[in-house]
Amino acid sequence: MSLSRRGLLAAGGAVGALAATAAGTGAATAAPARNNGNRRVRTGFDRLAADGYALLKGEKVGIVTNPTGITSDVRHIVDVMHPDERVELIAVFGPEHGFRGTAQAGGSEGRYDDPATGLPVYDTYLKSGQPLADVFTASGVDTVVFDIQDAGARFYTYIWTLYDCMEAAALAGKRFVVLDRPNPVTGRAALGPVLDPAFGTFVGRREIAQAHGMTVTELALLFNAQFLAERPVDLRIVKMSGWKRSGFFDTTGLPWVPPSPNMPTPDTALVYSGTCLFEGTNLSEGRGTTRPFELLGAEGIDHRWAAAANALDLPGVAFREAYFAPTFSKFQGKTVGGVQLHVQDREVFDPVRTGIALLVTAKRTWSGFEWRADNWIDKLTGNTRVRTMIDAGADTDEVVGAWAQDLAAFRAVRKRYLQYR
């Protein structure tokens, strides 16, 4: 996803068996689906639909979603809800890349009427605060629903669309419902540096870890209590059933839809929270290849980088000397040298530590290494510490150790909002 632009509350009674409140309670019957013999996880939408949309009864509904908002049989939830008389869906709100996913990184679809349903589609990208609240007011909705697949990293902008929409819904006096989907890289642990609020941008509004290890409903609960406490939104969540914190996406039985054009597979998400840091350098992060964020490189890099990275013996990952020619973005049409990450044991692989190790070794083995001139790396890591320590010659352990105290504090806060075992 491009990065170049820009009190816990569950007021009122829970409506319907699915209205999991701030405490995370609620139960529901299983949602019917076609060809679901291998299905293990039921998403928040599955459970909402199985309950006949009782949580939304009597409300004019708008939904913030994108191509990942699908059922287990790969129908889009807007296409499912629109003709259903049990729910009054009157608007759609599109994030970065758009509702139907026609825009590349750093773009959106603007305001239009959806050809398939006739519903008005409003653009939320780069809108926040009162301007976004005005969009919700103009749409005529009573309740805003959020259903988008996240990738598990702080700088993946959909969670900040969630945050901005929660804040705007509170300003507009709208109720807010979050439908849960799996964290594709598990919810076992939070990893990496915690954002310093002085570095807040659309790739990190508030103080969470670089790999947060949470689902979107858990983040919504944390946001409402920790960061929106002065004006919390009237929040409801609908949890998944069958999801465990240790589960990777391929254990869920759910279909994968790329949440953005450069997040083609769950394997991409596995490395993304570490290797996206290369967006803050003059190296290619693999955009314009079939393995974005797994291929990294630049003109002039040779076998020495892979050798240096492998010498660190990082857990669960090996590095292959690789050459590739991006079809767009950095080094478009040029053959560059670098590495390909091969995750060999995802149970022990640490993407953030690996990303730091690759930055350290790239700088040491390639004389052409540079940070982006705007110090974008500081926005990605949430502080100046990573950049300045690497420039000063720190090794991987020293850089990782520098955020240990902040990370421990975030983990303690995070624990209060976890909804799954």
N, C-alpha and C positions, 0 to 999 in steps of 0.2 A: 504494500500500500504506500502510495507516495506520501511524503512528509513535508512537502514544500509549502502547503497552504494550511492555510488555516481552517442525637436523636432518632432512631429507628421508628418509623411510623406506618401503621396500617389502620388508618382511621375508619371507624364504622365497622359493621359486622361483615364477616366474610360471606359472600353470596355464592351459594352452590357448594357442592362437596369438594371442588377443586381449589377454592380460594385459600391457598396456603398463605398464611399471614406472616408477619415479621418473625414469628417464632418458628415458621416453617412447617406448620401442621397442615393436615388435609389429606384426604384419600379420594380415590376415584376408581371407577371401573376401567378396564382396559379399553383403549380406543380400537374400534374395528379397522382393519386394513387389509388390503389385498396382498397375497403372496408374502405373508409375514411369518412363515415357519421358522426362519432363522433370526427373527427379531428378538433382541434382548432389552433394548432401551426404548421407552416411550417418551417422546419429547413433551414439553409443556403444551404445545399446540395439540398433540395427540390427545392428551388428557382433557384439555379444554373442550375439544370437539366431542369427545366421548361423553362428556357431561351435558351435551346439548347447549354449550355456550352459556350456561346458567350465570356465570360470573359477569357476563356482558348484557344480560337481559334488561330491556328497557332503555339501553344506552345507544346513542349514536357514536359509532366506533370509527377511529382512524388507526392505521397500523404502520409502524416504522419497520420496513423490511427490505429485502433484496433477493437475489436469486436463491440464497440459501434457505429461505423460508419455505420449505417443502415438507410434504408428508412422506411417510415411509415408502409410498409407491410413486414418488417423485412428481406429484402434482403440486403446483404452487398453492400456498395457503390462501392467497387472495382469490385465486380462481375457484377454490373450494368454498370459501366463505361467502363470496359475492352472491351466488344464487340461493343460498340457504336462508330460508325465511326465519330461522331461529336467531339470527344475528343481523343487525342493521349496520353494515359496513358502508361508510359514505366517503372515505378518503384514504389515500395512501401517501406515506411520506418516505422519500428516497434519500439514502445517505450518499457518501462518496461512491463513485462507480454507478450510482443510480439504482432505481427499483428493479428494473429488468436487466441491469448489468451491462449496459451498452457503452459505458464510459471507461477510459483507461485511468491509470493512477493520476490523482490530482484533478479529476474531473467529475462531473455529475450530469444529470439529464435535464435539469431545469423543470419548469412548470409545464405540464401537458395533460391531456386526457388519455388514459390507457386504452389502446385500441381493442384489447381483448375484453375488457369489462365496462369501458366507458367511465370508470371512476377517475376523479381528479387526482393527479399525482403532484405533490408539492415537494420542493427541493429543500432539504435540511442542511446540505453541505455548507460548511463555513458560517452557518447561522447559529446564534446562541442568545441567551438572555431574552430581553424584551422583543427584539425582532423575530426570534423563533416563537415566542409566546404569541405574537401577533399572527403568525402563520396558523397556529393551532386555533386561535379564536376565529380567524377568517374561514377556516374549514368547517366550522359548525359542529365539531365533535364534542362529545361529553367525556369520552375515555380514549386515551392514547395507549395502544398496545405496542410492545417492542418484541420482535422476533427476528434475530440475526445470529448466524453462526460466528463466534469469535475464534481467534487463533491462539489466544493465551499470552500475548505479549502486550506490555504497556503501550508500545508505540503503534499498535494496530488500532486504527482510529475509530472503529465501531463502538468500542466501549466508551469513548468520549462523546460520540453521538448519543449513546445511552445517557451519559451524565448530563449533556446539554439539554436533551429532551426532557429529562426529569426536572431539571431546574426550570425550564420554560413552561412545562405543564403546571408546576406549582404557581408560577406567576400568572398563568392564564386560568387558574382554578379548575384544572382538569384532573380527573383521576388517571392513574398510570398503572398499567399491568405489564409485567415482564414474564414472557414465556421462555422457559429454560431449554438450553441445548448443551451438549457435552463440551467441556474443555478438551480439545482434541489431543492435547499432550499430557493429559491426566490433571488431577487436582491435588497431587501428593504434596507439593512443597512450593513455597515462594522462593525465587532465586534472583540474585543480582542486586544492583544498587537501587535505592529508594529515591524517588524524585525529590529534589529540592524545589519548593514552590516557586522560587525565584526563576526557575527554568521552565515554568508551565507554558505549554503550547497545545495545539490540537493533537500532538503525539504524546501528550502526558499532561493532563490538566492538574492532577493532584498527586499526593504522596503515597504511591503504591510501588511495589517492586517491579523490576523489569520483566520478570516472568511471574505473574501474580498467582498462578495456581488456583484460580477460582472460576466459577461459572458466572454467566451474566446475572442470574438472580442473586447470587451471593454478592457480586459487586454492587448491584442495585441497593441491597440492604446496607452494605458498608457505606456507599455514597450518601444515602439518605440520612444515616445516623452520624457519620463522621464529618462530612463536607457540606451537607445541605441542611444541617440541623436548625439553622435560624429560620428557614422556610422550607420544611420538608414537604415532599409531594405526598398525596394520598396514594399510597403504594400497595399493590397486591402482587404476589408472585405465584406462578404456577410451576411447581417443580416437575422434574422428570421422575419416572419410575424405572428401576432397574439399573441405574447408573451408579458405579462405584468410583471413588476417588482415584483408584489405581488403574482405571481402565483407559487405554488408548483408544483412539477413534475406531480403529478396525475391530475392536471387541464389541462395539455397540450394536452391530447389525444394521446401522443406519447408512443411507447413501451419502456419499461426499459430493458436495457441489463446491467448486472453488469460490471462496468468499470474496476474492478479488482476482484480477487477471494473473497476478504473479504469485498466487497461492494455489497451484494446481492440484496438489495432493496433500494428504496428512503428513507425508514425509517432509514436505516443505515446512509445515508448521512446526515439526519437531526441532528443526535447526534455527528457525526464524528469529527466535528471541535472542540469539547470539550473533548470527551472521548478518542480520539487518544492520548491525553497527557499521558495516562496510559502506553503507550509504553516506556515512560521515567522512569517507576517505576518497582518494582519487582512484581507487580500485573498483572494478566492476563487481557488483554483488550478484551477477548472473542474470540480471534482467535481459530479456531478448534471447534467452536460451530455454531449452526444455527442462532445465533443472535450476531455476532461480533460487538463490540463497544456499544452494549446495555447491555451485560452481563459483569460484572467486578468482579474480586475476587482473592483470594489467600487462601492457607492453613492457617487455624487458625482464619479466619474472621468469625464472627457470626452476629446475629441479630442487634447488637449495631450500626453497620455502617448504615444500612438502617434507623434505628430510628433516628440517628443523622442527616442524610441527610434530612429526612422528616421534622424534627423539624425546619429546615431553611425556610420552606414554600416557596420554590422557585416557581416562576410563571410557570404554564403550565406543570409541571412534578411531578410525584410521584415515589417512590422507593420501590421495593419489595425485601425482603430478599430472596436470591436465592442461589441454590447449583447446580453446574455443573461440568462436567469432560471433559476438552478439548481433542480433538482427535489429536491435534498437537500443536506446539508452547509451551508456558509456561505451566507448570503443566500437560503436556501430560499424559493422562490416570489416573490422580489423581482427586479425588473429592475435589472441593474447595468451599468456602463460599464467598458470596459477595452480590451484588445488581443487579437487573435488572431495567433499566430506562423505565418508561412508560410515553411517552409524551401524555398528555391529552388535551392540547390546544397549538397547534403549532404556533398560531398567536402571543402568548406572550412568548413562550419558548425561552430562551437565551442559546444556547449550550455551549458557551465559559464560561460564568459565572457559568453554571452548572458543567462544567468540573473542574473549580477551586474549587467550593464548595465540590465536591467529593474528590479532592486531600486533601483539608484541613481536612475534616471529617475522611477520611481514616487514615491520619497520627495521628489524635487525638484518634481514637478508636481502632487502631490495633498497638500493640507494634512492630510488625515485619516490618512495613512500611520502605522502603528504595528507594532512587533514584537509577537509573541505575548507575553503577560505572563510566561510561564515561560521566556522566551528560548530557545524550541525551535530557533530558527535556529542557536544555538551547537551543538546536538546534530547538526543536519543538516550544517553546514559542518565540524564537528569541532574548533572553537576559537571564541574570542570575537572574533577579529581582523576577520572580515568585518563583523559587526554594528558594532563600535566604530569601524572605519574609515569605514563609510558614515555613521554618525551624526556623525562629525567632518568630513564633507564631502568625503571622498576620491572621486576619479573611478574609472571602471572600470579603467583601466590601473594605477592605484596599488594597488587591491585585488588585482587579478590578479598583479601583480608581487610582492606580499608573500608568496606561497606558492612562488615559483619555486625557492628552494633546497631546501625540503622535497620538492617534487615531483621535482626532479632526483635526489635521493637515493632516493626510492621507485622511480623508473624504473630505476635501476641494479639494485636488488634484484629488481624484477619481471622483468627481462630473463633472470634465471637459470632461470625456471620456465616460459618460453614454449615451447609444444609445436608451434606451427604457423608457417609462413612467411607 
